Amino acid sequence: MKKHIDIFIEGRVNKVDFNFYSQIGAIKFNIDAIYKNGDTRHVDIEAEGKTEDINDYIKYIRTGALKNYIELFRTEQGKFKNIQGFTSLKVHKEEITGFKRFLKAMVKY
């Protein structure tokens, strides 16, 4: 039986190829996932797969090669969404902040 798990990670995960590492693990453990980089310190992963594969994937991320960059790691059982493949969604706070500064500068004129 397949299940859905939400993984919340916080730490120094920017510029260490955490996205690529997560994707390699998803392929290795036959996991379908959506990877969301909320800002430079925060990552959300929605993962679906067989219970044993999910457990192996969580262990791979939590205790694997990039474990020293993780400061907070939390998982929650979620509603099954039938995710297909691996999707990466990146939203960087710095880009949004820079855009807000640009808009404020435009308002002054």
VOPA-634861 format. One line per 8 residues: number of its first residue (from 1); their letters; for each residue x, y, z of N, C-alpha, C, CB. Coordinates in nm, 2 decimals, always signed. Glycine has a CB too. Layout:
! VOPA-634861
NUM> A> X Y Z X Y Z X Y Z X Y Z ~ ...
! end
This chain:
! VOPA-634861
1> MKKHIDIF> +0.08 -0.12 +0.00 +0.00 +0.00 +0.00 +0.09 +0.13 +0.00 -0.09 +0.00 +0.12 ~ +0.05 +0.22 -0.08 +0.13 +0.35 -0.09 +0.08 +0.45 +0.02 +0.12 +0.41 -0.23 ~ +0.17 +0.53 +0.06 +0.13 +0.63 +0.16 +0.20 +0.77 +0.12 +0.17 +0.59 +0.30 ~ +0.15 +0.87 +0.18 +0.20 +1.01 +0.15 +0.26 +1.06 +0.28 +0.08 +1.10 +0.10 ~ +0.38 +1.12 +0.27 +0.44 +1.18 +0.39 +0.49 +1.32 +0.35 +0.56 +1.09 +0.44 ~ +0.47 +1.41 +0.44 +0.53 +1.55 +0.42 +0.65 +1.56 +0.51 +0.42 +1.66 +0.47 ~ +0.76 +1.60 +0.44 +0.89 +1.61 +0.51 +0.93 +1.76 +0.52 +1.00 +1.53 +0.44 ~ +0.95 +1.81 +0.64 +0.99 +1.95 +0.66 +1.14 +1.96 +0.70 +0.90 +2.02 +0.76
9> IEGRVNKV> +1.22 +2.03 +0.63 +1.36 +2.04 +0.66 +1.40 +2.18 +0.67 +1.45 +1.96 +0.55 ~ +1.48 +2.21 +0.77 +1.54 +2.35 +0.79 +1.69 +2.33 +0.82 +1.46 +2.43 +0.90 ~ +1.76 +2.42 +0.77 +1.91 +2.42 +0.79 +1.98 +2.50 +0.68 +1.96 +2.28 +0.80 ~ +2.11 +2.46 +0.67 +2.20 +2.52 +0.57 +2.19 +2.44 +0.44 +2.34 +2.54 +0.62 ~ +2.07 +2.44 +0.38 +2.05 +2.35 +0.27 +2.07 +2.42 +0.13 +1.91 +2.29 +0.27 ~ +2.09 +2.55 +0.13 +2.12 +2.62 +0.01 +2.26 +2.59 -0.04 +2.09 +2.77 +0.02 ~ +2.28 +2.58 -0.17 +2.41 +2.57 -0.23 +2.48 +2.44 -0.20 +2.50 +2.69 -0.20 ~ +2.41 +2.34 -0.16 +2.47 +2.21 -0.13 +2.41 +2.10 -0.22 +2.46 +2.17 +0.02
17> DFNFYSQI> +2.33 +2.14 -0.32 +2.26 +2.05 -0.41 +2.17 +1.95 -0.34 +2.36 +1.96 -0.49 ~ +2.10 +2.01 -0.24 +2.00 +1.93 -0.16 +1.89 +1.88 -0.25 +1.94 +2.01 -0.05 ~ +1.85 +1.96 -0.35 +1.74 +1.92 -0.45 +1.79 +1.80 -0.52 +1.71 +2.04 -0.54 ~ +1.91 +1.80 -0.58 +1.96 +1.69 -0.65 +1.98 +1.57 -0.56 +2.10 +1.73 -0.71 ~ +2.02 +1.58 -0.44 +2.04 +1.47 -0.35 +1.90 +1.41 -0.32 +2.10 +1.52 -0.22 ~ +1.80 +1.49 -0.30 +1.67 +1.44 -0.27 +1.61 +1.36 -0.39 +1.57 +1.55 -0.24 ~ +1.64 +1.42 -0.51 +1.59 +1.35 -0.64 +1.66 +1.22 -0.66 +1.62 +1.44 -0.76 ~ +1.79 +1.21 -0.63 +1.86 +1.08 -0.64 +1.80 +0.98 -0.55 +2.01 +1.10 -0.61
25> GAIKFNID> +1.77 +1.02 -0.42 +1.71 +0.93 -0.33 +1.57 +0.89 -0.37 +1.70 +1.00 -0.19 ~ +1.50 +0.98 -0.43 +1.36 +0.94 -0.48 +1.37 +0.83 -0.59 +1.29 +1.06 -0.54 ~ +1.47 +0.85 -0.68 +1.49 +0.75 -0.78 +1.53 +0.62 -0.72 +1.60 +0.80 -0.89 ~ +1.63 +0.62 -0.63 +1.69 +0.50 -0.57 +1.58 +0.42 -0.49 +1.80 +0.54 -0.47 ~ +1.49 +0.49 -0.43 +1.39 +0.42 -0.34 +1.25 +0.42 -0.41 +1.38 +0.49 -0.21 ~ +1.24 +0.45 -0.54 +1.11 +0.45 -0.61 +1.00 +0.53 -0.54 +1.06 +0.30 -0.62 ~ +1.04 +0.66 -0.52 +0.95 +0.76 -0.45 +0.91 +0.86 -0.56 +1.02 +0.82 -0.33 ~ +0.78 +0.89 -0.55 +0.73 +1.01 -0.63 +0.72 +1.12 -0.53 +0.58 +0.98 -0.69
33> AIYKNGDT> +0.77 +1.24 -0.58 +0.78 +1.35 -0.48 +0.77 +1.49 -0.55 +0.92 +1.34 -0.41 ~ +0.73 +1.58 -0.46 +0.73 +1.73 -0.50 +0.83 +1.79 -0.40 +0.59 +1.79 -0.50 ~ +0.93 +1.85 -0.45 +1.03 +1.92 -0.37 +1.01 +2.07 -0.38 +1.18 +1.89 -0.42 ~ +0.99 +2.14 -0.26 +0.96 +2.28 -0.26 +1.07 +2.35 -0.18 +0.82 +2.31 -0.20 ~ +1.14 +2.44 -0.24 +1.25 +2.52 -0.17 +1.18 +2.65 -0.13 +1.38 +2.53 -0.25 ~ +1.13 +2.66 -0.01 +1.06 +2.78 +0.03 +1.15 +2.90 +0.05 +0.99 +2.76 +0.16 ~ +1.27 +2.89 +0.09 +1.37 +2.99 +0.10 +1.50 +2.92 +0.11 +1.34 +3.09 +0.22 ~ +1.61 +3.00 +0.14 +1.74 +2.93 +0.14 +1.76 +2.84 +0.26 +1.84 +3.04 +0.14
41> RHVDIEAE> +1.68 +2.84 +0.36 +1.70 +2.76 +0.48 +1.59 +2.65 +0.50 +1.70 +2.84 +0.60 ~ +1.49 +2.65 +0.41 +1.37 +2.57 +0.43 +1.33 +2.49 +0.31 +1.25 +2.65 +0.48 ~ +1.31 +2.36 +0.33 +1.27 +2.27 +0.22 +1.15 +2.19 +0.27 +1.38 +2.18 +0.18 ~ +1.05 +2.18 +0.18 +0.93 +2.09 +0.20 +0.94 +1.98 +0.09 +0.80 +2.16 +0.20 ~ +0.92 +1.86 +0.13 +0.91 +1.75 +0.03 +0.78 +1.67 +0.06 +1.04 +1.65 +0.04 ~ +0.70 +1.66 -0.04 +0.58 +1.57 -0.04 +0.62 +1.44 -0.11 +0.45 +1.64 -0.10 ~ +0.62 +1.33 -0.04 +0.67 +1.21 -0.09 +0.56 +1.10 -0.08 +0.80 +1.16 -0.02 ~ +0.56 +1.02 -0.19 +0.46 +0.90 -0.19 +0.53 +0.78 -0.24 +0.34 +0.94 -0.28
49> GKTEDIND> +0.50 +0.67 -0.18 +0.55 +0.54 -0.22 +0.51 +0.43 -0.12 +0.70 +0.55 -0.23 ~ +0.56 +0.31 -0.14 +0.53 +0.21 -0.04 +0.60 +0.24 +0.09 +0.59 +0.07 -0.10 ~ +0.53 +0.19 +0.20 +0.57 +0.23 +0.33 +0.72 +0.20 +0.36 +0.49 +0.15 +0.43 ~ +0.77 +0.09 +0.32 +0.91 +0.05 +0.34 +1.00 +0.15 +0.26 +0.94 -0.09 +0.29 ~ +0.96 +0.18 +0.13 +1.04 +0.27 +0.05 +1.04 +0.41 +0.11 +0.99 +0.28 -0.09 ~ +0.93 +0.46 +0.16 +0.92 +0.59 +0.23 +1.01 +0.59 +0.35 +0.77 +0.62 +0.27 ~ +1.01 +0.49 +0.43 +1.10 +0.48 +0.55 +1.25 +0.49 +0.51 +1.07 +0.36 +0.63 ~ +1.28 +0.42 +0.40 +1.42 +0.42 +0.35 +1.46 +0.55 +0.30 +1.44 +0.31 +0.24
57> YIKYIRTG> +1.37 +0.62 +0.23 +1.39 +0.75 +0.17 +1.41 +0.86 +0.29 +1.27 +0.80 +0.09 ~ +1.33 +0.85 +0.39 +1.35 +0.94 +0.50 +1.48 +0.92 +0.57 +1.23 +0.92 +0.61 ~ +1.52 +0.79 +0.59 +1.65 +0.76 +0.65 +1.76 +0.81 +0.56 +1.66 +0.61 +0.67 ~ +1.75 +0.80 +0.43 +1.85 +0.84 +0.33 +1.87 +0.99 +0.35 +1.81 +0.81 +0.19 ~ +1.77 +1.07 +0.36 +1.78 +1.21 +0.37 +1.83 +1.25 +0.50 +1.64 +1.28 +0.34 ~ +1.77 +1.20 +0.61 +1.80 +1.24 +0.74 +1.94 +1.20 +0.79 +1.70 +1.18 +0.84 ~ +1.99 +1.09 +0.75 +2.12 +1.04 +0.80 +2.23 +1.02 +0.69 +2.10 +0.91 +0.87 ~ +2.19 +1.07 +0.57 +2.29 +1.05 +0.46 +2.40 +1.16 +0.45 +2.21 +1.05 +0.33
65> ALKNYIEL> +2.45 +1.17 +0.33 +2.57 +1.25 +0.31 +2.55 +1.40 +0.35 +2.61 +1.25 +0.16 ~ +2.43 +1.45 +0.34 +2.41 +1.60 +0.37 +2.35 +1.62 +0.50 +2.32 +1.65 +0.26 ~ +2.35 +1.52 +0.59 +2.29 +1.53 +0.72 +2.35 +1.65 +0.81 +2.31 +1.40 +0.80 ~ +2.47 +1.68 +0.79 +2.53 +1.79 +0.87 +2.48 +1.93 +0.83 +2.68 +1.79 +0.84 ~ +2.40 +1.94 +0.72 +2.34 +2.06 +0.68 +2.20 +2.08 +0.74 +2.34 +2.08 +0.53 ~ +2.15 +1.97 +0.80 +2.01 +1.97 +0.85 +2.01 +2.01 +1.00 +1.94 +1.83 +0.83 ~ +1.93 +2.11 +1.03 +1.92 +2.15 +1.17 +1.78 +2.11 +1.23 +1.93 +2.30 +1.18 ~ +1.68 +2.10 +1.15 +1.55 +2.06 +1.19 +1.49 +1.96 +1.09 +1.45 +2.18 +1.21
73> FRTEQGKF> +1.44 +1.85 +1.13 +1.38 +1.75 +1.04 +1.25 +1.70 +1.10 +1.48 +1.63 +1.01 ~ +1.14 +1.71 +1.03 +1.01 +1.67 +1.08 +0.93 +1.61 +0.97 +0.94 +1.79 +1.14 ~ +0.86 +1.50 +1.00 +0.77 +1.44 +0.91 +0.63 +1.43 +0.96 +0.82 +1.30 +0.87 ~ +0.53 +1.44 +0.87 +0.39 +1.42 +0.90 +0.32 +1.33 +0.80 +0.32 +1.56 +0.91 ~ +0.23 +1.25 +0.84 +0.15 +1.17 +0.75 +0.05 +1.27 +0.68 +0.07 +1.06 +0.83 ~ +0.04 +1.25 +0.55 -0.04 +1.34 +0.47 -0.14 +1.26 +0.39 +0.04 +1.43 +0.38 ~ -0.23 +1.33 +0.32 -0.33 +1.27 +0.24 -0.27 +1.23 +0.10 -0.45 +1.37 +0.21 ~ -0.30 +1.11 +0.06 -0.24 +1.06 -0.06 -0.29 +1.14 -0.18 -0.28 +0.91 -0.08
81> KNIQGFTS> -0.20 +1.18 -0.27 -0.23 +1.27 -0.38 -0.20 +1.21 -0.52 -0.15 +1.40 -0.37 ~ -0.14 +1.09 -0.52 -0.11 +1.02 -0.65 -0.01 +1.11 -0.73 -0.23 +1.00 -0.73 ~ +0.10 +1.15 -0.66 +0.21 +1.22 -0.73 +0.28 +1.13 -0.83 +0.31 +1.28 -0.62 ~ +0.32 +1.19 -0.94 +0.38 +1.11 -1.04 +0.52 +1.17 -1.07 +0.30 +1.11 -1.18 ~ +0.63 +1.10 -1.05 +0.76 +1.14 -1.08 +0.82 +1.23 -0.97 +0.77 +1.22 -1.21 ~ +0.92 +1.32 -1.01 +0.98 +1.41 -0.92 +0.97 +1.55 -0.97 +1.13 +1.37 -0.89 ~ +0.91 +1.64 -0.90 +0.89 +1.78 -0.94 +0.96 +1.87 -0.85 +0.74 +1.81 -0.95 ~ +1.03 +1.96 -0.90 +1.11 +2.06 -0.81 +1.05 +2.20 -0.83 +1.26 +2.06 -0.85
89> LKVHKEEI> +1.00 +2.26 -0.72 +0.95 +2.39 -0.73 +1.04 +2.48 -0.64 +0.80 +2.39 -0.68 ~ +1.10 +2.58 -0.70 +1.19 +2.66 -0.62 +1.13 +2.81 -0.61 +1.33 +2.66 -0.68 ~ +1.12 +2.86 -0.49 +1.08 +2.99 -0.47 +1.18 +3.05 -0.37 +0.94 +3.01 -0.42 ~ +1.27 +3.14 -0.41 +1.37 +3.19 -0.32 +1.33 +3.33 -0.26 +1.50 +3.21 -0.40 ~ +1.33 +3.34 -0.13 +1.29 +3.46 -0.06 +1.37 +3.58 -0.11 +1.31 +3.44 +0.09 ~ +1.50 +3.56 -0.13 +1.58 +3.67 -0.18 +1.53 +3.74 -0.31 +1.73 +3.63 -0.19 ~ +1.49 +3.65 -0.40 +1.44 +3.70 -0.53 +1.31 +3.78 -0.50 +1.41 +3.59 -0.62 ~ +1.22 +3.74 -0.41 +1.10 +3.81 -0.38 +1.13 +3.94 -0.31 +1.01 +3.72 -0.30
97> TGFKRFLK> +1.22 +3.93 -0.22 +1.26 +4.05 -0.14 +1.32 +4.16 -0.24 +1.36 +4.02 -0.03 ~ +1.41 +4.11 -0.33 +1.46 +4.21 -0.43 +1.36 +4.27 -0.52 +1.56 +4.13 -0.52 ~ +1.26 +4.19 -0.55 +1.15 +4.24 -0.64 +1.07 +4.34 -0.56 +1.06 +4.12 -0.68 ~ +1.04 +4.32 -0.43 +0.97 +4.41 -0.35 +1.05 +4.54 -0.34 +0.95 +4.36 -0.20 ~ +1.18 +4.54 -0.32 +1.26 +4.66 -0.32 +1.25 +4.74 -0.45 +1.41 +4.63 -0.29 ~ +1.25 +4.66 -0.56 +1.23 +4.72 -0.69 +1.10 +4.80 -0.70 +1.24 +4.62 -0.80 ~ +0.99 +4.73 -0.65 +0.86 +4.79 -0.66 +0.85 +4.92 -0.57 +0.75 +4.69 -0.62 ~ +0.91 +4.91 -0.45 +0.91 +5.03 -0.37 +0.99 +5.15 -0.43 +0.98 +4.99 -0.23
105> AMVKY> +1.10 +5.12 -0.50 +1.17 +5.22 -0.57 +1.09 +5.28 -0.68 +1.30 +5.16 -0.62 ~ +1.01 +5.20 -0.75 +0.93 +5.25 -0.86 +0.82 +5.34 -0.80 +0.87 +5.13 -0.93 ~ +0.76 +5.31 -0.69 +0.65 +5.39 -0.63 +0.70 +5.53 -0.59 +0.60 +5.32 -0.50 ~ +0.83 +5.54 -0.56 +0.88 +5.67 -0.52 +0.88 +5.77 -0.63 +1.02 +5.66 -0.47 ~ +0.88 +5.72 -0.76 +0.88 +5.81 -0.87 +0.75 +5.84 -0.93 +0.97 +5.75 -0.98
! end
